Amino acid sequence: MFYVHQINCISPQQTFNITDIEQLLLPVNKKLNVIEPVYQDIPKNSLRRMGKTVRIGIAAAMEIIKQAERFDGIVIGTGNGGMEDSIIFLKQVIEYNEGLLTPAHFVQSTSNAVASQLSLASVNRGYNITHVHRGLAFEMAAIDVAMRLLENRQHSYLLGGVDEISGYNYKLDYLDGWYKKEEVDALGLYDTDSPGTIAGEGAVAMLVNNTKNGAIAKVVGLTTLHSTDVYALQQHLQNFLKQHEGLTIDLLLSGENGDNRSLYFYTGVEGMIQGNIPIARFKHMCGEYPTASSFALWLACKLIEGAALPAHMLKKGQPKTAYNNVLIYNCHKNLQHSFILVSLAE
Amino acid sequence: MSRVLITGIGVVSAIGFSADENHTALKNGACGIDLPMHLQSKYAGIFPAGEIKITTEDLKRKLGIKDASVTRTTAFAVHAFAEACSDAGLTGEQLASGRTALIGATTVGGMCLTDELYRDANSDFSTSPFLSSYDCSSVFLYLQQHYKIGGLVDTINTACSSSANAISYGARLIKLGFADRAIVGGAESLSKFTVNGFNALHILSTEICRPFDAARQGLNLGEGAAFLVLEKEENIGDKKLYAEVKGYGNASDAFHSSSLSDEGHGPFAAMQEALASAGLAANDIDFINAHGTATENNDEVEGRAILRVFGKPPLFASTKSNTGHTLGASGAIEAVYSIFNIINQEIYPTLNFANVDENIGFVPVTNYRKLKVQNVMSNSFGFGGNCTSLIFSKAW
């Protein structure tokens, strides 16, 4: 599909300026908020007007944009992008009884704010699109980029996934039963036998193209499914694995999130993986959010680059000294599933 | 690479509840814009809009939708989706195939329920049926679940060019082998949220809009939905054909979050790329369905960009004067109208045009007429500088 060159990640863990995934930072009030960087590239005036999604999206991407020899477009996936500004604007609409309002929050309320602000910041007039398909927003953005790279072999694209926990979207998802009612600590998350999970957020940006030279990793395959049926999911995985028969998977990165209603999808997938392959989990690090699979892709790249697998991630099996083929499985709200296969670029 | 052909269409807008009704209305120069009856907003008595004259409850009853979580936006989507699939003769088995994709677009999604969202977002105990209906993807996840779509499903939001991008995404999936068939389109409904947003930007007109007119005062919002069924040429057999998705271009204007650059960098690049991907020269385009929102900024910049691309511009018109600006649905609705141009070899007038804007010296088509139409370009430009241009061509 494509080679990943630079990849940056702003997350609730130490993943941005300093990378230390061994030391686990814990959720506060069942929320894992990102560690926001110092925004040196964004003018203070603009920064004040930006919502968190836009801030962290730009910060994750800017260093890549500055260093890229060329990039031909911006492709962003976001599940909740713009939601916070939407609700702030609608609060004004209702509380001022549709009085005269300033348009700032309305303009930022469209989900394409990150991609459009990035095009402004870099004066990039190339391909520009935003995918918002909830738990598969990042995956659909990645397929878009894969198609662009088939259509334009020499191009490079900025691909990103970004979401924030806003007070409002947390509340709506909480009321809808997606977050735990009881207190839970990060490592105990997987031992709870109750519905719901913990909230998370993050921004991942990467430069991708068809060039093997100097690449960190290669996204070899990606497939998605909408289903509530674990057998259909297993069938889907079997077909996907068949397409990539030549590769020996040496790690399963599982999006297990402590929600007892989704556990059977994750165990169903684990049951399909042949051999004594280690299984590692990551939602205790980033929390649950629509584009969490982009955090898993960042992790896969780091492990392939040689980072050691932290003990707190390991669910089953023995860690290896090197990872060449990592399979990511993620499930969002028991309906949207994805598998991403990431390999060493050689 | 396979040609991508259109085998089914469905549309609901302020000028009709079906493709046939929309076609007749365009031919007759009908205008669906007036003061809204159903929109709950204090501006309902001030700003005319292209409202579909049915309550959400009646619409859901008509469609047999009992699910309380279904919003007005989703109901419009169901209406147009069902028409397009039935028009293309798609079976349940074909919809469930892993090779059938659904690519949707909207900007308002479930936020058409402005008051409900405000209540739920500020409640500690709500059991509202809409808790998972507010985002954009809820519209197309409902279609996926209800019709059991088996292949790739996506939701795109690039503001007013959203559904034009959904069409090109679906066409590319087919061309590059990710799908054999794609049902592509968009849906939008009028809301207190969008009316207030556009009012805050001072671009709503208190009169019925006048695209490209020197005295234009802004846009009218609209609502509706449209879907196209795209299929790979090899699989079509002797099915009825509407047109070919021939070219597509997407470019960012990279100028401002809610207005276009004077030079129209984005519109120019999108049109150029659409021509290049279609393998056509500028003079192959017989007609342009312009974005033509009737704001001062859009029409002038679009006009200037058309002049740059074409030198002498082809015939063009804006159907925003019939339907209002349906935002995330406009690219798909106007794709259906472009198909009408091709299959009927005729073009429809821009309504309410009287005075030439000397800044661009542009005169849109103002009368219905027959025309030999091989290739139609359809433009959609959105906030955030997201510009998309599509080309539809006669398929035989």
HADDOCK unambig.tbl for C-alpha pairs under 7 A between the chains (distance, minus, plus):
assign (segid A and resid 90 and name CA) (segid B and resid 114 and name CA) 6.94 0.50 0.50
assign (segid A and resid 90 and name CA) (segid B and resid 118 and name CA) 6.90 0.50 0.50
assign (segid A and resid 90 and name CA) (segid B and resid 193 and name CA) 6.23 0.50 0.50
assign (segid A and resid 91 and name CA) (segid B and resid 118 and name CA) 6.55 0.50 0.50
assign (segid A and resid 93 and name CA) (segid B and resid 196 and name CA) 6.94 0.50 0.50
assign (segid A and resid 98 and name CA) (segid B and resid 196 and name CA) 6.70 0.50 0.50
assign (segid A and resid 100 and name CA) (segid B and resid 200 and name CA) 6.64 0.50 0.50
assign (segid A and resid 101 and name CA) (segid B and resid 200 and name CA) 5.42 0.50 0.50
assign (segid A and resid 102 and name CA) (segid B and resid 200 and name CA) 5.57 0.50 0.50
assign (segid A and resid 103 and name CA) (segid B and resid 197 and name CA) 6.20 0.50 0.50
assign (segid A and resid 103 and name CA) (segid B and resid 200 and name CA) 5.02 0.50 0.50
assign (segid A and resid 103 and name CA) (segid B and resid 201 and name CA) 5.75 0.50 0.50
assign (segid A and resid 106 and name CA) (segid B and resid 197 and name CA) 5.49 0.50 0.50
assign (segid A and resid 107 and name CA) (segid B and resid 257 and name CA) 6.97 0.50 0.50
assign (segid A and resid 107 and name CA) (segid B and resid 258 and name CA) 6.86 0.50 0.50
assign (segid A and resid 110 and name CA) (segid B and resid 107 and name CA) 6.99 0.50 0.50
assign (segid A and resid 110 and name CA) (segid B and resid 159 and name CA) 6.58 0.50 0.50
assign (segid A and resid 111 and name CA) (segid B and resid 157 and name CA) 6.29 0.50 0.50
assign (segid A and resid 112 and name CA) (segid B and resid 157 and name CA) 6.43 0.50 0.50
assign (segid A and resid 112 and name CA) (segid B and resid 158 and name CA) 5.49 0.50 0.50
assign (segid A and resid 112 and name CA) (segid B and resid 384 and name CA) 6.80 0.50 0.50
assign (segid A and resid 113 and name CA) (segid B and resid 384 and name CA) 6.56 0.50 0.50
assign (segid A and resid 116 and name CA) (segid B and resid 384 and name CA) 4.80 0.50 0.50
assign (segid A and resid 116 and name CA) (segid B and resid 385 and name CA) 6.63 0.50 0.50
assign (segid A and resid 119 and name CA) (segid B and resid 252 and name CA) 6.99 0.50 0.50
assign (segid A and resid 119 and name CA) (segid B and resid 254 and name CA) 5.28 0.50 0.50
assign (segid A and resid 120 and name CA) (segid B and resid 254 and name CA) 4.63 0.50 0.50
assign (segid A and resid 120 and name CA) (segid B and resid 255 and name CA) 6.08 0.50 0.50
assign (segid A and resid 123 and name CA) (segid B and resid 254 and name CA) 5.40 0.50 0.50
assign (segid A and resid 124 and name CA) (segid B and resid 254 and name CA) 6.24 0.50 0.50
assign (segid A and resid 125 and name CA) (segid B and resid 251 and name CA) 5.70 0.50 0.50
assign (segid A and resid 125 and name CA) (segid B and resid 252 and name CA) 4.44 0.50 0.50
assign (segid A and resid 125 and name CA) (segid B and resid 253 and name CA) 5.76 0.50 0.50
assign (segid A and resid 125 and name CA) (segid B and resid 254 and name CA) 5.79 0.50 0.50
assign (segid A and resid 125 and name CA) (segid B and resid 266 and name CA) 6.78 0.50 0.50
assign (segid A and resid 126 and name CA) (segid B and resid 251 and name CA) 5.02 0.50 0.50
assign (segid A and resid 126 and name CA) (segid B and resid 252 and name CA) 5.75 0.50 0.50
assign (segid A and resid 127 and name CA) (segid B and resid 250 and name CA) 5.44 0.50 0.50
assign (segid A and resid 127 and name CA) (segid B and resid 251 and name CA) 4.91 0.50 0.50
assign (segid A and resid 127 and name CA) (segid B and resid 252 and name CA) 6.45 0.50 0.50
assign (segid A and resid 128 and name CA) (segid B and resid 250 and name CA) 6.89 0.50 0.50
assign (segid A and resid 128 and name CA) (segid B and resid 251 and name CA) 6.16 0.50 0.50
assign (segid A and resid 128 and name CA) (segid B and resid 252 and name CA) 5.83 0.50 0.50
assign (segid A and resid 128 and name CA) (segid B and resid 386 and name CA) 6.59 0.50 0.50
assign (segid A and resid 129 and name CA) (segid B and resid 158 and name CA) 6.20 0.50 0.50
assign (segid A and resid 130 and name CA) (segid B and resid 156 and name CA) 6.06 0.50 0.50
assign (segid A and resid 130 and name CA) (segid B and resid 157 and name CA) 5.79 0.50 0.50
assign (segid A and resid 130 and name CA) (segid B and resid 158 and name CA) 5.96 0.50 0.50
assign (segid A and resid 131 and name CA) (segid B and resid 155 and name CA) 6.01 0.50 0.50
assign (segid A and resid 131 and name CA) (segid B and resid 156 and name CA) 4.60 0.50 0.50
assign (segid A and resid 131 and name CA) (segid B and resid 157 and name CA) 6.27 0.50 0.50
assign (segid A and resid 132 and name CA) (segid B and resid 137 and name CA) 6.56 0.50 0.50
assign (segid A and resid 132 and name CA) (segid B and resid 155 and name CA) 5.43 0.50 0.50
assign (segid A and resid 132 and name CA) (segid B and resid 156 and name CA) 5.59 0.50 0.50
assign (segid A and resid 132 and name CA) (segid B and resid 157 and name CA) 6.41 0.50 0.50
assign (segid A and resid 133 and name CA) (segid B and resid 137 and name CA) 5.08 0.50 0.50
assign (segid A and resid 133 and name CA) (segid B and resid 154 and name CA) 5.35 0.50 0.50
assign (segid A and resid 133 and name CA) (segid B and resid 155 and name CA) 4.65 0.50 0.50
assign (segid A and resid 134 and name CA) (segid B and resid 137 and name CA) 6.06 0.50 0.50
assign (segid A and resid 140 and name CA) (segid B and resid 154 and name CA) 6.55 0.50 0.50
assign (segid A and resid 168 and name CA) (segid B and resid 121 and name CA) 5.37 0.50 0.50
assign (segid A and resid 171 and name CA) (segid B and resid 121 and name CA) 6.27 0.50 0.50
assign (segid A and resid 172 and name CA) (segid B and resid 120 and name CA) 6.81 0.50 0.50
assign (segid A and resid 172 and name CA) (segid B and resid 121 and name CA) 5.95 0.50 0.50
assign (segid A and resid 172 and name CA) (segid B and resid 131 and name CA) 5.95 0.50 0.50
assign (segid A and resid 175 and name CA) (segid B and resid 125 and name CA) 6.72 0.50 0.50
assign (segid A and resid 175 and name CA) (segid B and resid 126 and name CA) 6.58 0.50 0.50
assign (segid A and resid 176 and name CA) (segid B and resid 131 and name CA) 5.98 0.50 0.50
assign (segid A and resid 224 and name CA) (segid B and resid 152 and name CA) 6.85 0.50 0.50
